[in-house]
Amino acid sequence: MRHLLTTEGLPREQALAILDVAEDMAEVATRAVPKLPTLRGRTVANVFFEDSTRTRLSFETAAKRLSADVITFSAKGSSVSKGESLKDTTQTIAAMGIDAVVLRHSASGAAEVLAASDWIDAAVVNAGDGTHQHPTQGLLDAYTLRKALHGDASRGRDLDGVRVAIVGDILHSRVARSNVWLLATLGAQIHLVGPRTLLPVGVETWPVTVGTDLDEVIAQRPDAIMMLRVQQERMHAAYFPHEREYANAWGLGDERLARLPADTIVMHPGPMNRGLEISARAADSPRSVILDQVANGVSIRMAVLYLVLSGSDTREVAV
Amino acid sequence: MPARTVLQQADIQRALTRISHEILESNRGGSDLVLLGIPTRGVVLAERIAANLERFEPGSGVVGSLDVTMYRDDLARHPTRTPSPTRLPAGGIDGKTVVLVDDVLYSGRTIRAALDAIGDLGRPRAVRLAVLVDRGHRELPIRADFVGKNLPTAVAERIYVRLGETDGEDAVAIEGEGSGS
């Protein structure tokens, strides 16, 4: 695997390979010395043009568990505010000798531009580009689902027939897009729910069913319900009248939580707006796997960094 | 070049039985023994030896698997390897005598990686090495304690170990120049 840019078109075998390698990486975390020497001497650059806490820390932890060196760049307080471009910034960092760039950028397609260019030689891992993709988030969600459903026997399994509801701000969500394509590849049935104004144009061409009524979805007893963050920083228009109205219609409140089947798991990619798309009780309930998602994120990112940074065939095989 | 079979099923079985006795003899019994197979075929061999030990001295056939992929020094020279699971027995390996089991001992680099992996998992009292075939050409100061068969080979030759559990039959074959007809 040369780069990881998107889950759309990611072959099923490749996706399962990443999930299976992540299982081995998860085992490392349980050891007395949770560290592998695999990427010793390699350098990973976290290049973040957009704010992030968990993704940056997660990639940093993953790289360090594999003994890679990590350098971190965040656009705030950098030369980007002086007008430096993506090309110049990444070339400057690459000139310091790096093997992989973990890129977060507010422009959709930024990672693909960087990977397709001849600006740098390093492997590119997309850590979120605008409203387009966040592939490691999709992978860690698939991993979390697989673990919740199959436990220790999850290795090699796909998500055939698993019913997942993704709820809320689909329009601005790269998490939703990453999940839709990956989970569909793995055989899951995906239902998207949200206000009309927050469903993207062209959603009917996605491998999903779409609705606007959350209560109807809960009545259908999904295996998992994934609440998306309302991305107020990307909302430059009025998509719904009031936060209270949003919470009433599309939030996972205490009353809806009580109506969910006991074995339905509750997911959220974080950071949460407690009281808006998810109530505190739902977020902290035993069926919530939100903290598992964070822990699994480290395993997935270890697997991805291992797969893009090892092997002599990294130049030829692009994914 | 046709492959020449050098060990048949009965030869492999006899070699593993002898190795099992040798392990018990050198350990003065079956206490505090842990067999760790190196995937893929080392795990199969370790399980067979463990079954022998269990028969000779009940309770002594403690077995697990040890994946060394993440500790290899040649990751940048080969296509990406997919790791296999590491499974340690419930009692761990601290203070135990660990017997590493692999199918073929060649450069010794796999065993070097295995020793590093063990160091991250615990502190055994001693580590031994059992292999079905030792084909020579060591690149590191490593030797096996228990050997099924010493097979002098040329570097250009290839050794194929086939086992019932993974390949449908038991056989060790040698292929390449010098293998004769």
Interface residues (C-beta under 8 A of the other chain):
Chain A: M1 A17 D20 V21 E23 D24 E27 R31 A32 V33 K35 L36 P37 T38 L66 R155 Y306 L307 S310 G311 S312 D313 T314
Chain B: D67 M70 Y71 L75 A76 R77 H78 P79 T80 R81 T82 P83 S84 P85 T86 D116 D120 L121 G122
